[in-house]
Each structure stands twice: as structure tokens, then as C-alpha cells.
Amino acid sequence: MKVLIATEKPFAPAAVEGIKKELLEAGHEVALLEKYTDNAQLLDAVKDADAMIVRSDKVTPAVLDAAKQLKVVVRAGAGYDSIDTAYAKEKNVVVENTPGQNSNAVAELVFGMLVSAVRNFYNGKAGTELMGKKLGILAFGNVGRNVARIAKGFGMDVYAYDAFCPADVIEAAGVHAVKTQDELFQVSDIVSLHIPATPETIKSIDYRTVNQMPKKGILVNTARKEVINEEELLKLMGEREDLKFVTDIKPDADEEFSKFEGRYFSTPKKMGAQTAEANTNAGIAAAKQINSFFATGDTKFQVNK
């Protein structure tokens, strides 16, 4: 089978070698398309591919229509909203992700940004410490659990809410389970977002929700840009000079947020999964899943059933 590795933002060279090794040893042919600048390049490359590994690349209906032989697409990472999963299902193309492979990298970035935020972005003025602060985790999946683990090392009091994770599972991890999202915002000095972008969550982090946070609250977003209601958060930050917002996904209104000097930070580009370890782990996991798919029909990580 021919496997296309299509990455506008390439894997690290060591990761590419690891991915190739897994696929070649299983008897597959490997094609590599990196740093492509035009969608036409992707459409051409995918024409004779039986499988595809992508990162944040957009797998649109046009891509799926061009890929006449395509049977499986694996997103090397957890989020897969860049793939038209419904249309893929219509075309009988299995879509998978690699959950958990980037989780520690994202969780560590949360604390990299948080330490900077509580120290006033190192402007020379006295800041605060994370020890003893209440951290709220919105969605207790792989990333959320790693955030909780690290937070305990800082001596933080950790709370979580997840509509799809039972409270006893959260409590078993040594984390306080709250009953509602509103309660999480009300009790937490810091809220870290780990929700996907779905019809229910898009723009759900709005004026009313965030305004429930205590004084000197900090909102951290390493999830998806779309979950933030930017217009309403801008309004709230204009009214509440105590709030801080740090994000790994540059908002559309980045220029306007930047006016809140000392209270806002965004990474220049999404950095959550940008570590050598996460890069390699996710890519090799994707290769192994493709091997299993063709060898035994394994679809354990399928997201478009």
C-alpha cells in the first residue's frame, strides 16, 4: 500500500525516519510531501495514496475526491477538526487520531505560560506563586490529566469538570470534581481549557462564563481558538483590569487583545505539540495504526464511525 505523509508543517527529521521505518518494515511504499505551499500539490500527491498521515493539514472534500484509492487518514495528534470526517465517512474513508501522544507536551506548555503570567511576564514587578492556588481544568481527557499531575507538583488545589467523564474517575485521580462548568469558573483562580471545538463549545467561553472567576483570575487556552467568544472576552477584559488571558492559539483579535499590556500573551504560532518527543510519538503512533489497519482491519482509534 502507498502511504502519503502530507505535512505543511513537517515532522522533525528524526520523526520522519521513525515513521518511514515502521511503514517500510510492514511492506508499504512511502511518499513524502512537506512544506507544500499550494493545495494543488496536496491534491496531486494524494491521487494514488491508499493511506495518509497528516498533522494540522486540512483534509477537505476536494482532497477526499482527489484521493480515489484512499482508505484511511490518520491525524498525528488528538484534534481532528481539520478533517471533514462526515464526508470521509461518505467516501468510506476511515479517519483516526492518535490520542495521548502530545498530552504531556501541551500540559507542560500550560505551566510554562502560567509561570510567566503569575510573574507578570518578568517585567521586574513582584508577582505571585502557583502554590496554593485553585486550578480548574475544563475537560479531563489526556491533556487535562497531565495538567492535573503537574499542578500537584506545584502544590495547587486542583478541580475539574467534564460532562463526559464520571465524577468518581476525576476524584480517583486526586482531583476535586465539580458538578457544572459554572461552578468550575466560580471556584478557580485559574481555568485551563481542554475542550474540543464542537457546535456546543464554539464561543462558549464568553463574558458571562469568564466573569464568574474570582479577582485576579487567569484564563489559559491550549485547546481551540473557536471556543473563545473573542468579542465578549475583549469586552470583559476592558471592564475587569484584574483578568489575564494566555493562549497557545493566536486569536483573530490578537491586535486588540495586545492592548491589554501585562495581561495578555499568545504564542506566535501553536506550540503545544511542538516538542521533539511529541512529534516523534504522534507520528510513529500514526504509522503503527496504519500498519494495524491494513494487517488486521483494526479501527480502534476511528473517529468517524
GUTOR-30626 format. One line per 3 residues: for each residue x, y, z of C-alpha. Coordinates in Angstrom, 3 decimals, m for minus. Layout:
N
X Y Z | ...
//
This chain:
305
0.000 0.000 0.000 | 1.152 3.566 m0.647 | 1.220 5.826 2.414
1.458 9.587 1.943 | 2.940 11.690 4.749 | 1.475 15.121 3.971
2.645 17.843 6.326 | 2.599 21.548 5.590 | 4.399 21.895 8.939
6.833 18.975 8.770 | 7.608 16.411 11.422 | 11.097 16.597 12.879
13.603 14.691 10.706 | 14.010 12.001 13.382 | 10.244 11.531 13.466
10.078 11.155 9.670 | 12.749 8.474 9.799 | 10.868 6.639 12.547
7.583 6.805 10.632 | 9.229 5.560 7.427 | 10.901 2.699 9.273
7.581 1.484 10.714 | 5.824 1.643 7.343 | 8.617 0.203 5.215
9.136 m2.732 7.564 | 5.443 m3.539 7.126 | 5.950 m3.605 3.356
4.342 m0.297 2.463 | 5.538 2.310 m0.015 | 6.085 5.779 1.485
5.661 9.173 m0.207 | 6.575 12.447 1.499 | 5.037 15.869 0.867
6.421 18.565 3.162 | 6.102 22.352 3.338 | 3.667 22.458 0.425
2.533 25.965 m0.457 | m0.453 25.247 m2.663 | m3.402 22.922 m2.130
m2.939 21.697 m5.711 | 0.268 19.997 m4.573 | m1.678 18.044 m1.983
m4.414 17.135 m4.464 | m1.805 15.766 m6.843 | 0.135 13.854 m4.194
m2.908 12.109 m2.770 | m4.185 10.739 m6.117 | m2.685 7.278 m5.730
m2.376 7.088 m1.932 | m4.027 4.251 m0.027 | m3.347 5.878 3.338
m2.395 9.302 4.604 | m0.706 10.731 7.696 | m1.333 14.430 8.400
m0.748 16.908 11.198 | m2.917 20.057 11.180 | m3.367 19.778 7.415
m6.865 20.301 6.031 | m8.417 17.185 4.540 | m11.356 18.729 2.675
m13.946 17.189 0.329 | m11.700 18.273 m2.566 | m8.801 16.285 m1.103
m11.006 13.264 m0.482 | m12.439 13.436 m4.011 | m8.924 13.521 m5.462
m7.853 10.515 m3.396 | m9.563 7.760 m5.377 | m7.733 4.918 m3.583
m7.710 6.368 m0.070 | m8.854 4.032 2.695 | m7.556 5.614 5.901
m6.343 9.014 7.155 | m4.543 9.301 10.478 | m4.163 12.656 12.187
m0.909 12.607 14.157 | m2.368 14.304 17.209 | m5.596 14.461 19.149
m7.664 17.200 17.453 | m9.128 16.308 14.064 | m11.403 19.252 13.235
m9.212 19.996 10.195 | m10.571 16.811 8.586 | m14.062 16.585 7.084
m14.919 13.406 8.941 | m18.526 13.231 7.738 | m17.565 13.438 4.063
m14.775 10.921 4.663 | m17.369 8.520 6.024 | m19.478 9.015 2.885
m16.397 8.100 0.850 | m15.780 5.035 3.070 | m12.519 6.523 4.338
m11.628 5.741 7.943 | m10.361 8.746 9.938 | m8.263 8.138 13.051
m6.365 10.273 15.542 | m3.529 9.431 17.959 | m4.884 10.493 21.366
m2.473 10.992 24.223 | 0.735 11.268 22.239 | 1.002 15.064 22.586
m0.599 15.329 26.004 | 2.433 15.892 28.200 | 3.883 18.457 25.784
0.682 20.517 25.877 | 0.393 20.196 29.646 | 3.957 21.405 30.187
3.272 24.418 27.960 | 0.288 25.319 30.164 | 2.668 25.727 33.078
5.316 27.484 31.030 | 2.746 30.167 30.196 | 1.288 30.165 33.704
4.578 30.768 35.495 | 5.229 33.665 33.118 | 1.741 35.075 33.724
1.841 34.971 37.518 | 5.299 36.614 37.444 | 3.875 39.480 35.385
5.723 38.297 32.280 | 9.020 39.075 34.018 | 8.548 42.837 33.952
10.513 43.335 37.171 | 7.471 43.752 39.417 | 6.586 41.309 42.190
4.245 38.557 41.089 | 2.569 35.648 42.826 | 3.136 31.905 43.191
1.140 28.963 41.909 | 1.351 27.044 45.190 | m1.971 27.091 46.996
m3.910 28.485 44.037 | m7.052 26.760 42.789 | m6.683 25.402 39.273
m9.789 24.474 37.288 | m9.441 22.038 34.389 | m12.230 22.130 31.815
m12.324 18.636 30.230 | m10.483 15.807 31.926 | m9.029 13.952 28.947
m5.414 13.032 28.301 | m4.143 16.622 28.412 | m6.304 17.569 31.391
m4.986 14.617 33.399 | m1.390 15.588 32.679 | m2.158 19.162 33.697
m3.569 17.840 36.988 | m0.457 15.715 37.569 | 1.902 18.662 37.063
m0.298 21.016 39.107 | 0.045 18.767 42.140 | 3.805 19.146 41.891
3.325 22.905 42.170 | 1.191 22.379 45.284 | m2.005 23.599 43.639
m5.560 22.706 44.641 | m6.991 21.041 41.523 | m10.611 20.986 40.335
m12.113 19.603 37.128 | m15.338 19.441 35.176 | m16.026 17.148 32.242
m19.548 16.451 31.026 | m18.414 13.072 29.680 | m16.110 11.897 32.474
m17.717 10.458 35.642 | m17.023 12.346 38.850 | m15.614 9.230 40.536
m12.952 8.925 37.822 | m11.907 12.540 38.422 | m11.880 12.061 42.196
m9.835 8.835 41.819 | m7.109 10.960 40.202 | m6.920 13.088 43.345
m8.848 15.965 41.769 | m11.995 17.671 43.058 | m14.923 17.008 40.700
m17.366 19.907 40.410 | m20.916 19.496 39.146 | m21.084 22.218 36.489
m18.889 24.336 34.242 | m20.151 27.431 36.016 | m19.037 26.054 39.374
m15.571 25.412 37.953 | m15.189 29.050 36.915 | m16.597 30.263 40.236
m14.127 28.342 42.418 | m10.948 28.549 40.302 | m8.236 31.198 40.403
m7.001 29.784 37.097 | m9.011 27.912 34.449 | m7.240 25.816 31.823
m9.307 24.938 28.746 | m9.051 21.497 27.137 | m12.378 21.217 25.335
m12.708 20.390 21.622 | m14.364 22.725 19.132 | m17.889 21.341 18.697
m21.245 23.004 17.986 | m21.820 23.007 21.754 | m18.461 24.509 22.735
m17.762 27.048 19.975 | m17.790 30.548 21.540 | m18.930 29.018 24.843
m16.164 30.749 26.811 | m17.930 34.066 26.875 | m18.476 37.180 29.002
m20.888 35.546 31.457 | m18.799 32.416 31.914 | m15.421 34.050 32.482
m16.847 36.887 34.597 | m17.624 34.308 37.291 | m13.919 33.914 38.049
m12.550 35.374 41.293 | m10.448 38.544 41.306 | m7.068 38.215 39.551
m8.315 35.231 37.563 | m6.249 33.752 34.726 | m7.743 32.028 31.678
m5.463 29.612 29.792 | m6.313 28.245 26.357 | m4.319 25.430 24.752
m7.414 23.864 23.195 | m9.028 25.515 20.161 | m9.337 29.172 19.164
m13.004 28.728 18.278 | m14.129 28.003 21.852 | m13.377 31.611 22.872
m16.011 34.284 22.241 | m13.370 36.884 21.409 | m15.674 39.895 21.217
m17.138 39.187 24.649 | m13.789 38.356 26.265 | m12.344 41.627 24.939
m15.269 43.492 26.485 | m14.776 41.736 29.818 | m11.038 42.389 29.933
m11.762 46.039 29.249 | m14.043 46.108 32.287 | m12.009 43.873 34.611
m8.419 45.047 34.881 | m7.601 42.096 37.145 | m8.074 39.384 34.489
m5.298 37.764 32.470 | m5.595 35.668 29.309 | m2.795 33.457 27.988
m3.245 31.320 24.912 | m1.406 28.930 22.614 | m3.739 29.800 19.731
m3.412 33.343 18.431 | m6.884 34.929 18.436 | m8.306 36.645 15.356
m8.406 39.767 17.540 | m4.771 39.402 18.629 | m4.030 43.082 17.957
m6.918 44.183 20.166 | m6.013 41.767 22.971 | m2.414 43.005 22.799
m3.618 46.390 24.056 | m4.043 44.787 27.488 | m0.337 45.029 28.232
0.792 42.806 31.061 | m2.474 40.835 30.998 | m2.336 39.005 27.670
0.055 36.632 25.949 | m0.185 34.500 22.824 | 2.437 32.219 21.353
3.394 33.360 17.820 | 2.041 30.051 16.493 | 0.512 26.979 18.113
3.282 25.386 20.162 | 1.510 22.807 22.340 | 2.693 19.723 20.475
5.950 21.260 19.283 | 8.439 19.104 21.136 | 10.770 16.504 19.672
9.201 13.840 21.860 | 5.573 14.613 20.980 | 6.462 14.997 17.317
8.020 11.555 17.205 | 5.442 9.838 19.434 | 2.436 11.013 17.407
3.998 10.254 14.035 | 5.119 6.744 14.937 | 1.754 6.028 16.565
0.069 7.061 13.295 | 2.334 4.713 11.313 | 1.609 1.808 13.664
m2.138 2.436 13.383 | m1.938 2.336 9.583 | 0.019 m0.928 9.760
m2.632 m2.431 12.054 | m5.431 m1.181 9.812 | m4.060 m2.921 6.741
m2.860 m6.026 8.602 | m5.954 m6.812 10.667 | m8.611 m4.188 9.884
m8.042 m2.578 13.295 | m10.035 0.674 13.651 | m9.660 1.207 17.417
m8.920 4.919 17.022 | m11.510 5.675 14.337 | m13.314 8.980 14.941
m15.893 8.847 12.126 | m17.769 5.620 12.878
//
